[in-house]
Amino acid sequence: GGLLFLSRVPEALKAASAALVSGEAEVSFTAVVAGEPNEETIAKAREAEGLDIRVIEASEGLQMGRLALLEIRLRRGTAFGVKVLRLALRHLGHPVVGSGNACAKSQGITGTYLAVTRLAHGDVGAEVEPPPRFRTLMLKDHLHLLRKGGSEGWSGRTEHVEGVVRFDGMSLMVPPGVFVPRESGFKIIEAAFDLPLPPAARILDAGTGSGALLCSMLSRLPAASGIGIDADPAAVAAASANAQAVGIGDRSEVRLGKFAELGELIDEGKAGFDIVISNPPYLPTKVVRQLMFARELTTQSIDAFVSGADGMQAYEELAEVVTQPGFLTPGAWVLMGCQNGAADVAAQAFLATGRFILHTTTLRAAVLRLL
């Protein structure tokens, strides 16, 4: 979509290209960007970048969050190439959808949603409507949101609209701000129950969130007991309420704390775990800056996803803690959730201690055993 320049005379094309780059021509672009620029951002673009931005329309979508269709006019004398323009919009906090973005590709998006739609140079000018596929992209994602129960004014996870999520046959309270349990978490439960666990197992759920894994484990093992820990007070409150609601409150404790502080359980006489389960944050910081996380981060903490620059921080902290004397029982199990197909990566920090063997891997979990 957009304007296409054709000429039988190569020199004419070179002149048109030079006019665009040098700023001699009046140029307007249309783009679909992540988020919707506010008045402050529009003013900043005008003053710092020489861009006049107008929001044509904006909408909420299921996969990509809020998207805006922009008209971007370059002032005469403003020299801008397409790559420079994309970079300027990214610096303003509103990257163009597409651009070879890996997360855009994961949503089936190809190409770049940026086009020249107006050009005037001397006495010659041309202007076209935004390419139809720009609005089609926005409408398609918006309709997906509506079908999932969202609305135009809602920009977070649709599960947070009602604040209740079904997990392993249980209805769990998951208010905005608390990580939404999902199918990948249930894969950890399935892996756990393939193991020869003692009936009265002592369980630790590290990074419990809504308490989904802890509630599931204790509901399936009526003689077991366990502790859930999370660094987010909202998650601790939700997990505590869920434990009471599903009837495991007298066999569980949910407490506020970080992974690095888990060693305190030894001093309190509450360690000696037969199994540690966790679906920890495991994404590198740069990944969550991508478009597909816009909706996730609106109503969930970034700390539920990010684990340092390489995504390994949570695994490393947990590996250091669980190897402390008295933290685990002999032959105890450790199950770590992971990205799709990355179980070997999740196991690295534990194997590096020399205290574990890798028992097995699944698509979404590493299963280790204490030597």
N, C-alpha and C positions, 0 to 999 in steps of 0.2 A: 504494500500500500504506500501512499504518499506520492510525491512528484518524481517523475523519472525524466531525466534530461537526455534527449536524442539529438544528434546532429551528424550531418555528413561531413562536416568540417572539423577535424580534430582540434584546430586552434580555438574554435568556438567553445568546445567542451572544456578545454583548459582555461579559457577566460571565465567561464561560469564557475568552475571549481575554485579558481583563484578568488573570485568575488565572494564566494561563500566563506572561504577560510580567512580572507583579509578583513571581512566586515564591511566591504563596500555595498553589498546587497542587503536588503531587508528580508530577514528570514524568520519563519515561524515553524516550530516543530509541534507535533502532538505526541504525547507519550502516556502510557499507563505506568503508574509508579506505585510503590508500596506506601501505604499510609496516605493521609490527606494533609497537605501543607496548611498551616494556620497563618493568620495575618502576620505574625512575627517572622515566620519563615519566608513568607512572600516578600516582606520588606527587606529581609537580609539578602535574598536573592537579587533584588533590584539594586541594592546599594553595593554589595560586595562582588557580585558576579555579573552585573549588567544584564540580568534576565528579568523580563516582565512575565510573571506567571499568573495564569487564570485557571481556576478549577472549573472545568466544564461540567463534570458530575463526579460523584463518588458513591461507592456501595460497599456493603459488608459481604464477605464470602466465607465459605466453610474452610477451604484449604489455605487461602492466602490472606485472610483477614481483610482489613480495609484497603481498598484500591481506589485510586483517583485517576481520572482522565484529565490531563493538563494540556493547555495551550501555552507554549513557551515562545515568547517573541524575543529575538535578539535585537538590541538597539543598533541602529546604524553606527558602524565604527567598532562594533564588538566582534572580535575575531573568535570563532568557535568552530572546531571540528566536532564530529559526532562523538568521538571517544572522549574529548574534553567535556562536552556537555553531559555525557553519562556520568563522568567523574564528579562534576559539579553537583549534579542532583544527588549522587550518593553522599557527598559531603554535607548536603543539606538534610540528610536523613531520609531521603525518598528515592531509593534506587529504582531504575527502570526495570520493569519486569522483562525477563529474558536475558539477553546479553551473554548467552552461553552459560548462565548460572546453573550449577549442578542441581540445586534444589528446585529450580524452575523446570529443569528437564525431568525431575522425578515426578512432577505433576503433569507430564505430557506436554509441556510448553516448549515450542521450538521457535527459533528466530528471536528478534528483539522488537518489543512494542514501543518503537520510536520511529517517527517518520517525518520528513519534511512535508509540510502541507501548505506552505505559502512562500513565494519567492518574488521579490520585486527588485529589478536592477535597471536603472535608467527609466526609460519609458515602457519597459516590458515587465509584465507581472503575471503570475498565475497562482490560483488558490484552489485547493480541493478539500473535501470533507475528510474527517479522520477515517482511516481504513475500517470497514465494518467489523473486522475480526477483533478490533480493540474493545468495542462494546460487547461483542459476543463473549469474549473471555470473562469480562466482569459479570455479565448477566448469568452465565453458566455457573460460576462459583457462587453467586448470590442465591440462585435457585437451589443449589445443593444445601446451602445453609437453611433455607426455609423448610426444605423437606426434612431436615434434622431437628426442627423445632426452634430454630433461632429466629431472630428478627432483625430489621434494618438497624435498630439501635443497639444491638448486642454485638460486642466485638471479641468475646472470649470463647472458651470451650462451650459447646452447646450443653454438655453435661452439667455445667454450672448454672444453667437456667433454672432447673428444678432442684439442683443440689443433692441429688440422689443417684447412685450408680449401682447397677447389679454386678456382683462379682462372686463367682463360685456359689450361686444360689442365695446369696445374701444381699439385702438392700443396705448399702452403706451411705452415710451422710458425707458428702464431699462439697463443702462450701467453696465459693470463689477464693482463690489463693492457695488451695490445697491441690496437690498433684492428683490427677484423675487416674485411678487404676485402670489397666487395660489388659488386653490379651497376652502381651509379653510377660506380665507379672504372673498370670495363671500358668504359663509354661514353667516357671520356677516351682510352683506348687506340684505340678505333675512330676517334675524331676525329683522332688523331695520324697514323694510317696512311692518312688521306685526303689528307695533305699530301705535297709533293714533298721528302721528307727525303733528305739525302745518305746513301749506304750506310755511310760511316764517321762518322755523326753523333755529336756530343758532346752527352750528355743530362744534365740535372739533374732529379732528382725531389725536390722540396721538400716535406718532411713525409712521408717515405717510409713510415712505419709498419712494416708487415711486409715492405716492399720489393716489394710486388705490382706496382706500376706499373713500377718500374725493372727487375725481373726479366722482365716481359712485353716491355718495349721492347727490351731487349738480347737476349732469346731470339729475337725476330722479326728483329733486325738483327745478324747475326753479326759484322759488321765494326765495329759501334758500340762506344762505351765511355761510362761515365757515373758520376755520383756521386749518392748518396742521402743526405739529411740529415734528422735528426730530433732534437728536444729531449729525447726520452725514452730513457734508457739501455736499457730493456727492448726498445723498438722497434729500436734500433740493433743489439742482440745478435741479435734475431730476423731482421732484414733481412740481416745479415751471414751468418748460417747459411743462410738461404734462397738467397742469391746463390751460395754454394758448392754447395748441393744441386742447383740447376738448371743448374749448369755455366757461370755467368757471373762467377765470382769473380775471374778474372784480368783481366776487363775492367771491373770495378766497384770502387768504394770507398764504404763506408757510414761516415758520421762523425756524431759528436754535435755539435749546434749549433742555434742559433735562426736564424730567418729574417733577423733584423737583423745577424747575424754572417756572412752569406754573402759579403759583400765581401772577406773574408779570402782567398777563393779566387783573387781577382785577384792579390794580393800573392804567393801561393804558385805562381802560374803554372798554376793548374788551371782557370781560367775559359775563356772563349771557347766558350760553349755554342751549339749550333745549335737546341736546343729545350729549353724549361723546361716541365715538367709538374708539376701539383700538384692534389691533392684536399684542400685545406687546411680547417682549421676555419672555418666560416662562419655559425654560429648566434649570435644575440644571447644574452647571459647569461640573460635571463628565460625563454627558450624551454625550456632544459634543466631548469628547475624543474618542468616539467609532468610529469604522470603517465607518459606514454609513454616517458620516458627513464629510469625507475627501473631497468629491467633493463640498459640500455646502460651506465649509470654504475657498476653493481656490479662489472663486470670490465673496464671501459675507462676511461681517464683522461678527465676532463672537458675537458682541454686539447685532446683530439682533436675536440671538437665546438664549443667556445666560442671566439669571436673578438671579445671586447670587447662593450660595451653594444649596439652596432648591428650586430655581425657582420662588420664591415669591416676590422678590425685586420690580419688576415693578408694580405689583398689589398693594403692600403696599404704594409705593410712590404716585401712582395715587389716591388711596383711601384717603390719607392724603390731597392731593391738592383739590380734587373735593368737599370736605366737608367744605372748607373755605367759609365764608359768601360772597354771591354775585357771586360765581363761577358758580352755576347752577340756573336755574329758578325753581320755585316751581313745584314739580311733574316731574322734568326732568328725562331723561333716561340715563342709563350707560350700554353700551354693551362691554363686555370683551371677546376677543377670547381666546381660550385655547387648550390644548392638547385634543385629541379625548376622549370624555367621562369625561372630568375633569372640567366641568362647576361649580360644587359645590366647588371645590378647588379654582377656579378663583374668586368666590364670597366671600370667607371667609374674606378677608381684608376689604371689603366694609361693610359687615354685622356686623363686629366687631366694626364699628364706631357707630352703633345704629341709623344711619341716613338713611338706605336703607332697602327695602324689596326685596326679590328675586321674581321677577315677573314670570320668567320662565327660563328654561334651554333648550338648544339644544345640539346636539352632539358636536358642536365646539364653543359654546358661552354661557355666563351667561348674562341674561337680568335683570337688577336691576332698581328700581325706587326710587327716593328721597322721603322721607316721608314729 
